[in-house]
Amino acid sequence: MAEKSTIARPYALAIFKLAEEHKQLPQWSDTLVLMAAIVEDPAMGALIGNPRVTHGQLRDLFIDVGGECFDDKARSLINILIENDRIALLPEIAALYERYRAEAEHVVQAEVISAYEVSAEQEKAIATALKARLGKEVTISSRVDESLIGGAVIRAGDMVIDGSVTGHLGRLGTALSQ
């Protein structure tokens, strides 16, 4: 996967710089999310890389699916990615673009994975604590993973805080085996 990220990075950076220059960061986020969704569709996935489908046919189909959501710059990007056999990288490009955007807007996306449902008050408290620690605005997304037994794991950028029972048991097991 690191190879895909490496290949996607220059495209994501170029799109970010273009969007920043034209003050279109949110619009490009929406466009890239749509493009990535099209690429991830199983029907489209079967056509990408199919030797029977020409670049022109793939481009036309891709643009038809996106319809009015794609402006001239987006269509140009689609054409470049298809001509260079990089259209399958759109999910990685979109993810990298979102990282660049978050850095520019001083926002960090945090994911809370917990054994039980996290309340709105708990999410707010976590966001406040992370904002104080990171010095950035924090947006929280949460999901439940019952295999954690109890507690939670928080991921924000490169930082991981493992307060789960499973994590504590794993560290205890490691300490006891040494």
C-alpha positions as MATLAB code, in Angstrom:
seq = 'MAEKSTIARPYALAIFKLAEEHKQLPQWSDTLVLMAAIVEDPAMGALIGNPRVTHGQLRDLFIDVGGECFDDKARSLINILIENDRIALLPEIAALYERYRAEAEHVVQAEVISAYEVSAEQEKAIATALKARLGKEVTISSRVDESLIGGAVIRAGDMVIDGSVTGHLGRLGTALSQ';
ca = [
       0.000    0.000    0.000;
       2.880    2.372    0.644;
       3.650    2.254   -3.064;
       0.149    3.456   -3.952;
       0.510    6.325   -1.496;
       3.863    7.260   -2.968;
       2.434    7.340   -6.476;
      -0.732    9.189   -5.375;
       1.108   11.891   -3.382;
       2.155   14.161   -6.293;
      -1.373   14.125   -7.702;
      -2.918   14.913   -4.308;
      -0.431   17.713   -3.698;
      -1.034   19.253   -7.125;
      -4.809   19.142   -6.620;
      -4.434   20.629   -3.141;
      -2.286   23.499   -4.427;
      -4.774   24.191   -7.224;
      -7.720   24.117   -4.809;
      -5.921   26.319   -2.298;
      -4.944   28.832   -4.976;
      -8.546   29.105   -6.172;
     -10.009   28.914   -2.637;
     -11.914   25.737   -3.525;
     -10.802   23.342   -0.785;
     -14.323   22.125    0.160;
     -15.434   21.786   -3.479;
     -12.413   19.631   -4.336;
     -13.045   17.493   -1.252;
     -16.546   16.768   -2.529;
     -15.289   16.122   -6.057;
     -12.573   13.732   -4.917;
     -14.976   11.848   -2.646;
     -17.296   11.357   -5.614;
     -14.432   10.302   -7.889;
     -13.166    7.808   -5.302;
     -16.672    6.385   -4.871;
     -16.960    5.870   -8.630;
     -13.610    4.064   -8.726;
     -14.574    1.869   -5.769;
     -17.856    0.804   -7.376;
     -17.512   -2.881   -8.346;
     -18.925   -2.313  -11.839;
     -16.415    0.462  -12.534;
     -13.633   -1.559  -10.919;
     -14.245   -4.310  -13.460;
     -13.726   -1.827  -16.294;
     -10.583   -0.166  -14.933;
      -7.600   -2.010  -16.327;
      -9.751   -4.073  -18.687;
      -7.836   -4.240  -21.983;
     -11.111   -4.270  -23.957;
     -12.056   -0.824  -22.610;
     -10.186    2.053  -24.229;
      -9.013    5.092  -22.291;
     -11.567    7.175  -24.188;
     -14.438    4.856  -23.296;
     -13.399    4.768  -19.654;
     -13.063    8.564  -19.533;
     -16.458    9.109  -21.153;
     -18.148    6.631  -18.813;
     -16.464    8.138  -15.757;
     -17.501   11.661  -16.738;
     -21.054   10.500  -17.549;
     -21.390    8.945  -14.105;
     -20.168   12.139  -12.405;
     -22.274   14.318  -14.647;
     -22.569   17.988  -13.700;
     -20.512   17.442  -10.541;
     -17.335   17.540  -12.621;
     -16.139   20.926  -13.857;
     -13.463   21.359  -16.540;
     -10.610   20.964  -14.045;
     -12.086   17.764  -12.649;
     -12.559   16.393  -16.158;
      -8.972   17.279  -16.954;
      -7.825   15.415  -13.839;
      -9.863   12.368  -14.843;
      -8.319   12.449  -18.305;
      -4.767   12.724  -16.912;
      -5.312    9.893  -14.443;
      -6.813    7.606  -17.084;
      -4.136    8.371  -19.679;
      -1.427    7.579  -17.101;
      -3.244    4.462  -15.812;
      -3.632    6.065  -12.384;
      -7.424    6.297  -12.086;
      -7.482    3.418   -9.566;
      -5.445    5.633   -7.206;
      -8.323    8.055   -6.631;
      -9.180    6.729   -3.145;
      -5.559    7.258   -2.054;
      -5.435   10.668   -3.755;
      -8.636   11.717   -1.965;
      -7.304   10.560    1.418;
      -3.996   12.399    0.961;
      -5.819   15.530   -0.211;
      -7.904   15.469    2.975;
      -4.721   15.283    5.047;
      -3.267   18.320    3.260;
      -6.531   20.181    3.716;
      -6.721   19.331    7.412;
      -3.162   20.552    7.934;
      -3.879   23.802    6.103;
      -7.059   24.381    8.091;
      -5.399   23.301   11.377;
      -7.914   20.535   11.884;
      -7.257   16.965   12.903;
      -9.670   14.087   12.412;
      -9.799   11.794   15.418;
     -11.331    8.356   15.436;
     -12.641    6.895   18.668;
     -13.012    3.129   18.656;
     -14.734    1.933   21.792;
     -16.260   -1.206   23.234;
     -19.556    0.645   23.738;
     -21.389    3.531   22.079;
     -19.771    6.923   22.818;
     -22.204    9.662   23.876;
     -22.180   13.177   22.431;
     -20.913   14.526   25.759;
     -18.031   12.036   25.756;
     -17.136   12.960   22.170;
     -17.129   16.637   23.138;
     -14.876   15.958   26.145;
     -12.456   13.943   24.002;
     -12.398   16.679   21.346;
     -11.692   19.331   23.991;
      -8.849   17.301   25.511;
      -7.309   16.570   22.111;
      -7.598   20.229   21.088;
      -5.660   21.230   24.211;
      -3.017   18.563   23.534;
      -2.638   19.087   19.781;
      -3.391   22.792   19.448;
      -5.753   22.119   16.542;
      -9.481   21.905   16.025;
     -10.625   18.303   16.344;
     -13.453   16.515   14.589;
     -14.482   13.183   16.063;
     -15.842   10.086   14.399;
     -16.605    7.058   16.509;
     -17.387    3.418   16.036;
     -17.968    0.407   18.245;
     -15.621   -2.588   18.372;
     -16.863   -5.065   20.970;
     -13.589   -7.026   20.804;
     -11.969   -4.256   22.871;
     -13.896   -5.593   25.900;
     -13.899   -2.132   27.519;
     -12.300    1.295   27.170;
     -11.367    2.920   23.894;
      -8.642    3.520   21.320;
      -8.245    7.067   20.010;
      -6.414    7.773   16.755;
      -5.635   11.364   15.825;
      -3.124   11.825   13.030;
      -0.025    9.826   13.948;
      -0.987    9.645   17.617;
      -2.657    6.544   19.057;
      -3.954    6.411   22.620;
      -4.874    2.856   23.577;
      -7.001    2.840   26.702;
      -8.776   -0.397   25.853;
      -8.901   -3.423   28.123;
      -7.521   -5.508   25.259;
      -4.567   -3.120   24.917;
      -3.887   -3.179   28.672;
      -4.004   -6.988   28.733;
      -1.629   -7.155   25.767;
       0.882   -4.835   27.471;
       0.564   -6.776   30.723;
       1.208  -10.057   28.883;
       4.296   -8.576   27.236;
       5.610   -7.272   30.551;
       5.078  -10.629   32.264;
       6.806  -12.591   29.491;
       9.996  -10.535   29.792;
];
